Each structure stands twice: as C-alpha cells, then as structure tokens.
Amino acid sequence: MGEVKGFLKYKREEYTKLPAEDRLKNWDEFTSLPAEDSLRKQGSRCMDCGVPFCQWGCPIGNIIPSWNDLVSKGLWKEALERLHKTNNFPEFTGRVCPAPCENSCTLSINNPAVSIKNIELAIIERAYEEGRICAEPPKSRTGMKIAVVGSGPAGLACADQLNKKGHKVTVLEKNEVVGGLLTLGIPNFKLDKAVVERRVKRMEQEGVVFRTGVEVGVALSLDELRQQNDAVVLCGGAEQPRDLQVPGREMKGIYFAMTYLAQRTRRLMDIKTDIKEDIDAKGKRVVVLGGGDTGSDCVGSANRQGALWVKQFELMPRPPQERTANNPWPHWALIQRTSTSHEEGCERDYSISTKGFTGQDGLLTGLQAVRLDWSQKAPEGRPLMKEVAGSEFNVECDLVFLALGFLGPVQKGLIASSGVALDARGNVRADRNKMTSIPGVFTAGDMTRGQSLVVWAIHEGRAAAEGVHAYLNAKSMEKSTAKKGGL
Ligand SMILES: Cc1cc2nc3c(=O)[nH]c(=O)nc-3n(C[C@H](O)[C@H](O)[C@H](O)COP(=O)(O)OP(=O)(O)OC[C@H]3O[C@@H](n4cnc5c(N)ncnc54)[C@H](O)[C@@H]3O)c2cc1C
C-alpha cells in the first residue's frame, strides 16, 4: 500500500472527456488519462482492505490491490507483469469493461471507488508507449496443432494462452477482419480499431496464424478441422439477434442494431459492407428499442451521423438511482447507468412495449407503443408485465434500431452441421473443462454463456485454453505409455 491514508487524502479522479459537441465531430476516442502523479495518487487510494472484494468481483480475478500498490510507487513495469498474469488484453477491458471490480471495491461502501479501470488502462498504454509490449514467442513448440473458430475476445484470449504454452494455433474467422465484436460491434469512439490491430499484430509476431474469410461449417466442416488439428475451440459468439414480430416489421427503416453498427465500422475501416443501402441517421428522427449497451452504441452512432433527435425505449422499468436493500455491496449495482453516448443527446423512456410500426409505401413513418405496469408479481415473485389501459401512443420516426438482445449462437452453418449438443437456452453445452459433446472440441465465450461481456469472454477463452492443454497432455501421456508397451 503506497499511502496508508491515501483514501482519506485523495479524491477519486477519472479520465477527462472532450465536451459532447466536440466528440460528435468524429468517430475517435475522446478520453485522456490523468497525469502520472495523479494516477499514482489514485493507486494509493486503495486501502489494502484485507479481503480484496474487487478481485472477487472481477471475472478474470485481476490482482487489483497488488497493481494499485505498484502504481502508487511508480513501479509500472512490475504492475504490468502482475496485470498480464490474469488479463491478456487490458487495453480492451481498460476501455470497455463496465468494471464490476469498482462495484465491489470496499471503499465504494461509503466513498467513490478506486478508479481501477483507469489505472489498468494507464498500466498497459504506458507499456505500449515505452515499447515494453514486445513479441515474446514461446521458447519451444509442442508439435500440437489447435484451431480456434472465431476471433472475438474469447478466441483471441484462448489462442494467446495456447500459443504461450507452445502449441501451434490457427484462428479462423468468417469476417474479413479479426476481433469479433471488439472490431465490428463496439464503435470506434469506445474502442479504436487500431488498438485491436496492435494486439493482433503482436500475436502474429508470436506465431498465431489468422485466416479471415473462412466460415467453419460452410467453407470447411468441423470434421475436416478435427482431422487437421489435435483440438478445436469454438468461439463463434452469440450473434442471433432477438427480433420484434409486430405489424409493420417489414418496413424499410427498421434495422437490427448490429446491421447498423457493423456497417458504420466497416465504412470507417474502408471495407465493403454486406448490405448495399447506406443506413444514415443524418437529419432523421431515430428510435432505439432496447436499453442496453448495444442500444447505447446506436445512440452514439446516430448522433455522430447528425440525427435530428434520438429516443431510446426500454421494456423494463427505470432502474433505481441507488442500490436497493436487496442489491447490497459487493454485488454488481443494479442502478441506472448513463453512458457517454447518452450524455451526447438522448431521451430515455422506460416500461414501453412497441405494438407495431406504421409507414407509407413501405417506408417507416412511426411506431405505436403502450406503457407497461410492472408493479404486480407472479406467485413465485417474478414481476408481471401488464399493459396500462388507455396509455397507447404513437411516435413519428424515420429510423428504428432493434437492440433487443441476442438469442445465442446462429444455428445455421457450424452448429447445425456439426451436431454439437446445446443447452436449454440454445448455447453450446460445455463441461467444466469447456469441452463440448464432441471429444476434442471445446468452446468459450458468448457461444456457450450467451451474450455477455468482453471480460467474461477473456475469462472463458483462458478457461478453454486450460481445458485444451490438459486434454492434450493426457493424450500425449496415453500415447507415450502405449509406445512403451504399458497399455
Ligand atoms: C454492440 C455491442 C456492444 C458491446 N459493448 C460492450 C462493452 O462496451 N463492454 C463489454 O464488456 N462488452 C460489450 N459487448 C459484449 C461483448 O462484445 C461480447 O460479450 C464479446 O465480444 C464476446 O466475445 P466472443 O469472443 O465470445 O464473441 P464475438 O466477439 O461475438 O466473436 C465471435 C467471432 O466468431 C466469428 N464466427 C462466428 N461463427 C463463425 C464460424 N462458423 N466460422 C468462423 N468464424 C465465426 C464471428 O464472425 C465473430 O468474429 C457488446 C456487444 C455488442 C453486440
């Protein structure tokens, strides 16, 4: 602990953000980290509280008190070593993680939490600036080959871990670019694509092979991959969007959020888009249906394109401003969160169900909705959704983005053709070693846990890598015992 009473002396300080009107001029990231002196003080706000609830709250178990302490002492190199022990990609989580660790920080019981996410980002960005992130290929190779299907954070973390263990890893990606939702989902203003490219380049230098434009289950079967490799890891994400089957859904002007977001990023990256028409919110009245991260990214994107106005409707009630009695620390706080995209201009409304869309000549002109009452509960305690009689209303609009969540992995292609077993929610089923129902085929990330977070995908990828490594070790032990005539 840098300073015993640091938490009493220093106030929480966060990164600075450009004013909203400046951010909207382009698609660039807009935050700047505090100066070194200030970051060191922030590190010393960590109380070394004995039981590190922050570490418990972090899905990858980051050893947070340890690197807070090292940063407070200016030991940046040592802090990076500690951080990399649990997190392959702090430059991603330091930008986009909702920081469950800060929700669990002991200081946050009655004070603003330690600014853990900023410190994490500072540790890794400083290391890049100072040229300390160099390719470190494994010293020897095992001769084992592994194929990872999908290059999102789960696939990348899994590939990185397995490569470090000396296995030969090839990542197969159906898109023309690597990164999964890090690249084509999360907008550039939250995560600059150069940040993803920088890490991928380092992984290539370390020996990981990336093959883009290859859809497994279509261009290449899972059986073929199994024959060519000692193990396969499926990290294909949960890309099936939830639709809204109401009258008028077929109208032009209604799009899945991911169709819009991916097109925006593809245009920025100067790569061809899968749909010809340009989805442009300039001068348009935009309604985003769904109050989560994906919806918020649509809000930020539509405002950057110059939308006339943006509204965001959520089915569930408005969350409370503060923790309720049944949602105590150190759990994730179920409170209303305002993203930087919301700050840039958005009217949010809650407890709204969309009943239909209206239009003229096939072109969207508005939506019809009704207010909901969630106050009643089913006998088992689940809130009941009830439409409020007479509360129907119409909103004139030109564009609607459906950000209603995801239903799990796309079934067509890889899943249908491989016959891999699914769980009750339609996700790929895995045992505790992350092995699927097919021997030697593993899975990680959203494909098995459902749409989640980048930090969970990294955790999953690392766990699958452990499972694969143990499986391969057992296999080679079997082989050598058989060779010696032991079996
Ligand atoms: C718009 C949006 C914004 C988000 N914002 C945040 C955020 O701010 N913070 C956060 O923590 N989380 C966020 N998330 C969630 C987070 O991005 C995901 O949980 C995470 O990316 C999951 O990682 P993954 O590797 O499992 O899957 P993905 O990132 O979805 O990657 C899967 C990859 O597999 C490829 N693939 C699929 N099938 C095949 C196949 N058959 N052959 C070859 N390749 C295949 C896909 O093309 C894709 O590239 C967001 C999600 C969305 C949709």
The ligand as a Gaussian input file, in Angstrom:
#p B3LYP/6-31G(d) Opt

LIG

0 1
 C      -22.893000      -3.599000     -29.944000
 C      -22.272000      -4.281000     -28.773000
 C      -21.573000      -3.528000     -27.860000
 C      -20.968000      -4.133000     -26.767000
 N      -20.290000      -3.355000     -25.868000
 C      -19.645000      -3.931000     -24.846000
 C      -18.905000      -3.142000     -23.927000
 O      -18.853000      -1.923000     -24.031000
 N      -18.237000      -3.790000     -22.923000
 C      -18.257000      -5.155000     -22.804000
 O      -17.602000      -5.690000     -21.900000
 N      -18.983000      -5.926000     -23.646000
 C      -19.669000      -5.347000     -24.664000
 N      -20.398000      -6.131000     -25.526000
 C      -20.373000      -7.595000     -25.366000
 C      -19.042000      -8.178000     -25.894000
 O      -18.653000      -7.533000     -27.073000
 C      -19.177000      -9.683000     -26.118000
 O      -19.614000     -10.283000     -24.917000
 C      -17.842000     -10.308000     -26.536000
 O      -17.331000      -9.710000     -27.699000
 C      -17.980000     -11.818000     -26.747000
 O      -16.788000     -12.332000     -27.231000
 P      -16.740000     -13.692000     -28.085000
 O      -15.326000     -13.838000     -28.476000
 O      -17.395000     -14.758000     -27.324000
 O      -17.664000     -13.426000     -29.350000
 P      -17.635000     -12.354000     -30.511000
 O      -16.942000     -11.103000     -30.092000
 O      -19.041000     -12.229000     -30.968000
 O      -16.752000     -13.018000     -31.644000
 C      -17.194000     -14.180000     -32.310000
 C      -16.489000     -14.262000     -33.655000
 O      -16.702000     -15.545000     -34.205000
 C      -16.885000     -15.406000     -35.609000
 N      -17.604000     -16.581000     -36.088000
 C      -18.854000     -16.988000     -35.763000
 N      -19.158000     -18.145000     -36.384000
 C      -18.084000     -18.478000     -37.125000
 C      -17.818000     -19.562000     -37.999000
 N      -18.705000     -20.537000     -38.233000
 N      -16.604000     -19.617000     -38.611000
 C      -15.677000     -18.641000     -38.395000
 N      -15.896000     -17.574000     -37.588000
 C      -17.087000     -17.499000     -36.943000
 C      -17.680000     -14.128000     -35.722000
 O      -17.617000     -13.581000     -37.025000
 C      -17.010000     -13.260000     -34.670000
 O      -15.925000     -12.539000     -35.225000
 C      -21.057000      -5.533000     -26.611000
 C      -21.786000      -6.301000     -27.521000
 C      -22.390000      -5.686000     -28.592000
 C      -23.181000      -6.500000     -29.560000

